[in-house]
Amino acid sequence: MGEERRITLKIFLFKKKKLPPSIRKRSLLIRKVCQKTLISEGFKRDAALNIIFTSNPEIRKINSKFLNHNRFTDVIAFNYRKILATRNSQLATHRMPFGDIFISV
């Protein structure tokens, strides 16, 4: 029997200074929750997920620029695997970023 390969899911947190200090201290917990969620959803490839904490004005700019919605929102997610797969199916099978999640705090 072959050994089951362990997948690597890297979770990167950006702009943590925007978080309240009590939550900022919980960075490891945030990473673990993201990893467990991806695994429970059946994600089985090595990947990286970027979580970017942002402000209301910043997320509104992102929403307007990339999604053509000129309004505030709590969360915006971009799935790079789907975008890259449409451009080059070979890229979708290699280790790459899974995507970005912008969270307004």
Buried (B, 14 or more C-beta within 10 A) or exposed (E): EEEEEEBEBBBEBEBBEBBEEEBBEEBEEBBEEBBEEBEEEEBEBBBBBBBBBBEEEBBBEBBEEEEEEEEEBEEBEBEBBEEBBEEEEEBBEEEBBBBBBBBBB
